[in-house]
Amino acid sequence: MPSVLSDDQRAAFERDGYVLVKAFFDADEAKLLQTAIEKDPAIRGHFYDRGDAEGMTTKMATWNHPGDSVYGYAARSRKMVDTMEDLLGGEVYHYHSKITAKEPCEGGAWEWHQDYGYWYNNGCLFPYMASAMVALDRCTKANGCLQVLRGSHHLGRIDHGLLEGEQVGADLRRVDEAKKHLDLVYCEMELGDVLFFHCNTLHRSDQNRSDDRRWTLICCYNARRNDPYLDHHHPRYTPLEKVSNEAIKEAGLKFSDASHESAFLRKSVAPAELNKKGGKVFTTEATDDRG
C-alpha cells in the first residue's frame, strides 16, 4: 500500500516539519484504540507520572515493541508504516510507542523540545526519525493540545538539557529567537486524527486546565539505515512485520498478552550526557513567553 499522503501533504511535511491527517483512523478504529488503551491492564499497570515545572503531572506508559494488541496493530498497519517509510525515505522500524494522558484540571505541561534532542544521545546518528500522534480524545487549546513551531525542523538539532521538574527541553534562549521567525501552531485534533511530525520539529503543550481529558498515543519510528550505534533503553533495528489495515477492526478489543510485558519500560531518566554538570542545564526562567 502506498503512503496515505497526497503530494501536497508530503510537501507540507517537508516544508513545515509536520502534517495533520484528519480521520486517519475511522470512527470504529479510533473507538477501539481509545477503549483498549483505557482498559488494558498492562497499560494501567505501567503508568508513571512525568512532572512539569509547576508540579503538575502527565501520566505516561511507554513500550518498545508493538506486539499484537489492537494498538500494536495500529502501529504496524500498512497505512501507518507505509506512510512513515514514505516520509523517512526507506524501511523503518518501531522505535517505541507511548501514551501521554493529561487528566482533567491536572494534566501537566510539556516544555519546548525536539525528540531528536534526546534520541541523538541514544546513538541515533541521523535525524531519520519521526512520530505519529494519534488523538484518543478531542485535543484543543483548552486541554493542552500539541503546539509546534512551523518549519523548526530546518534549524537542525538544538542543545537540550534538564529543566525544572523532570523534563528534558531545548535551550530556551534559542527557542525564543526561533519564535521571532516561525509561526506557533496549535494542533487541534479530533478522535482518530493523526499528526505526523519530524524528530527535529520543536513542540510543546500547555497544562490541561479544562474539564476534558486529553489522551494521545504516540508511535515513534526510526529508519533502518539509522540503526543506533549504542545499546540503550530503546531498540536497535528490529524488523517490523506489517499487518493489513483491516487487522485493526478484526482484532477487536484485543489487549497485549503476557509475552508483551517485557516491552514496557519503567520511568525513563535523562541521558547522562544531558546532565554532565550534575544539575539543571537550562531554566524555564530564560524566557517570559512559553506559548
C-alpha angles and dihedrals in degrees: 000000000000125000115290090227123105120224089260092051091048090051090048091056091051092046102038104025093239142051129196117218112198118221092000085158112040122232095271094046092046093050091051091052093046094049096043093051091046093051107029105114091207091062093042089050093053101047116129132177125248112197129213129213092275096050098256116132143218116209113229141182122187132191132177106210122046099224127185103298119117090259089048088054089051090055090047097041116125093238091056099041097039090051091051091048089053092050095045097039103242146008116347135190133206108268095181143304130224144183119229108195119187108187121210115283094353110055112126131237128250118221124223112291145142118230089225087056087082103017086065088065090053090069100266101144099192131038091242090134137104142170136224115212112203116201110229090175136020105286116208140160088260096058098039108270120186118279123202136186103234111237095006092129086075089067091072123221115337123207113266133197144161116298132198108291116019105308136108113225145171126269098278095207089062091043090054090054091048090052089061090062106029133062119249109224127194106214102213112187142183127221108290097020116128127209114203113200137176119247091243095051110117111233142165140159139216128241117275104249093161132093091245125092119234115203125166136179113218119197114194126199137191128198116252090232088058095061105164116252092211131066110237142143095291121065132265116229109322118176110250117220108213120216129203119268088242090062090078094065093034089057092056116184094349118164127199115275129231092267089064093060095096091057092071118091131217117234106305125229130214116271112263090242089068093056104041092133091057094242145055112316098197134024129213087227089075089086136042096205122048098169 
